[in-house]
Amino acid sequence: MTVTSREILETAIAQLQTLAAFLDDQLGQGRGAPEPSFANLEARACKEALLALRVLVPRLQAARNVATPRDLPGSKNRAPS
């Protein structure tokens, strides 16, 4: 069984969206009381990762939507299933 680039992108997008939701949830739980400096560093790292994911995921979604000749139905260049 051959995995297509589209399937890999679908999996990556889903996993990154899950990670972004987790980070967003973690950041939401940390709001309120002052935290020790280590927690502030961790929160900052989470925020930076979340911002990067918010840029990366739409780019991957756009890449997924670009059909290559190999991915088109009926293409002679299509990978065997």
SELORO-178357 format. One record per residue: x, y, z of N, C-alpha, C in turn; residue in one letter. Coordinates in steps of 0.02 Angstrom, whole numbers, padded with zeros to 5 digits, always signed. Atoms other than C-alpha are relative to their C-alpha. Layout:
! residues N
XYZXYZXYZa;...
***
This chain:
! residues 81
+00042-00059+00000+00000+00000+00000+00044+00062+00000m;-00038-00061+00006+00069+00168-00052-00038+00057+00033t;+00030-00059-00032+00037+00324+00050+00014+00060-00046v;-00009-00058+00043+00007+00480-00054+00020+00061+00040t;-00020-00063-00033+00073+00652-00016-00061+00034+00031s;+00061-00030-00026-00106+00709+00009-00019-00032+00067r;+00016+00034-00063-00134+00577+00144+00048+00020+00056e;-00049-00023-00050+00026+00628+00232-00017+00070+00024i;+00020-00068-00019-00029+00810+00230-00063+00000+00043l;+00062+00005-00040-00202+00763+00296+00017-00020+00071e;-00019+00023-00067-00123+00669+00441+00038+00053+00038t;-00039-00052-00033+00001+00807+00479-00044+00058+00022a;+00046-00056-00017-00134+00941+00475-00042-00018+00061i;+00042+00021-00056-00246+00841+00592+00040-00001+00065a;-00041+00003-00060-00104+00811+00715+00021+00069+00024q;-00020-00068-00019-00047+00992+00712-00060+00039+00028l;+00060-00033-00027-00226+01052+00740-00014-00025+00070q;+00009+00028-00067-00238+00935+00889+00050+00032+00049t;-00051-00031-00041-00075+01004+00957-00017+00073+00015l;+00019-00071-00009-00134+01184+00931-00057+00006+00050a;+00057-00002-00047-00297+01147+01023+00024-00015+00071a;-00027+00017-00066-00200+01068+01167+00038+00060+00029f;-00038-00058-00024-00081+01217+01180-00046+00057+00019l;+00048-00053-00014-00226+01339+01172-00036-00014+00066d;+00034+00020-00062-00314+01243+01311+00047+00010+00059d;-00048-00008-00054-00157+01241+01418+00012+00073+00017q;-00009-00072-00012-00132+01427+01396-00061+00030+00033l;+00062-00025-00030-00314+01458+01441-00005-00017+00074g;+00002+00021-00070-00295+01361+01604+00049+00039+00043q;-00051-00036-00038-00144+01464+01654-00016+00072+00014g;+00019-00070-00011-00235+01630+01654-00022+00011+00071r;+00023-00016-00067-00263+01714+01819+00057+00016+00047g;-00049-00011-00053-00146+01698+01968+00071+00005-00028a;-00069-00004+00021+00036+01749+01951+00035-00068+00006p;-00034+00065+00002+00151+01604+01910+00074+00009+00014e;-00072-00003-00008+00331+01563+01953+00033+00012-00068p;-00033-00017+00063+00459+01615+01822+00007-00059-00047s;-00005+00058+00044+00480+01437+01756-00065-00009-00038f;+00065+00007+00033+00294+01429+01719-00009+00055-00052a;+00004-00054+00050+00306+01597+01631+00040-00017-00062n;-00040+00021+00057+00445+01529+01521-00035-00054-00040l;+00037+00054+00033+00341+01375+01483-00060+00029-00039e;+00057-00031+00032+00189+01482+01443+00022+00039-00063a;-00026-00038+00058+00294+01591+01327+00017-00047-00057r;-00017+00050+00051+00359+01437+01236-00063-00028-00032a;+00064+00024+00027+00180+01373+01217-00031+00052-00046c;+00028-00053+00041+00123+01541+01149+00036+00004-00067k;-00038-00004+00062+00264+01545+01022-00014-00060-00045e;+00016+00060+00039+00228+01366+00968-00070+00007-00031a;+00068-00008+00025+00043+01406+00951-00002+00051-00058l;-00002-00049+00055+00080+01560+00845+00030-00031-00063l;-00030+00033+00058+00192+01456+00732-00049-00049-00033a;+00049+00047+00027+00056+01324+00713-00056+00036-00036l;+00054-00038+00032-00072+01457+00670+00021+00026-00069r;-00026-00018+00066+00040+01505+00523+00009-00062-00043v;-00016+00061+00037+00092+01330+00473-00060-00038-00025l;+00058+00041+00020-00077+01243+00470-00034+00027-00062v;+00031-00025+00062-00157+01359+00340+00045-00011-00061p;-00045+00013+00056-00002+01339+00231-00003-00072-00022r;+00006+00071+00017-00014+01150+00241-00067-00014-00032l;+00066+00009+00030-00200+01160+00202+00001+00024-00073q;-00005-00024+00069-00160+01263+00047+00040-00049-00043a;-00040+00048+00036-00026+01139-00005-00041-00063-00015a;+00043+00059+00009-00151+00996+00017-00048+00011-00058r;+00050-00015+00051-00271+01083-00101+00030+00009-00069n;-00032-00005+00065-00143+01096-00240+00008-00072-00027v;-00002+00068+00028-00169+00941-00346+00061-00007-00045a;-00057+00015+00044-00014+00867-00425-00024-00051-00051t;+00021+00049+00050-00027+00763-00584-00002-00071+00027p;-00002+00067-00030+00017+00609-00481-00063-00014+00041r;+00058+00008-00044-00134+00638-00367-00067+00002-00038d;+00063-00006+00037-00263+00667-00505-00027-00068-00021l;+00029+00063+00021-00385+00526-00541+00013-00013-00074p;-00012+00017+00069-00343+00434-00702+00067+00020-00027g;-00066-00021+00024-00168+00505-00712+00044-00061-00012s;-00047+00055+00015-00038+00391-00792+00057+00000+00050k;-00054-00005-00048+00086+00454-00662-00022-00018+00071n;+00027+00014-00066-00025+00403-00517+00035-00060+00031r;-00032+00055-00037+00056+00294-00385-00049-00058+00005a;+00044+00058-00006-00012+00117-00380-00027-00006+00071p;+00031+00007-00066-00133+00081-00237+00015-00067+00030s;
***
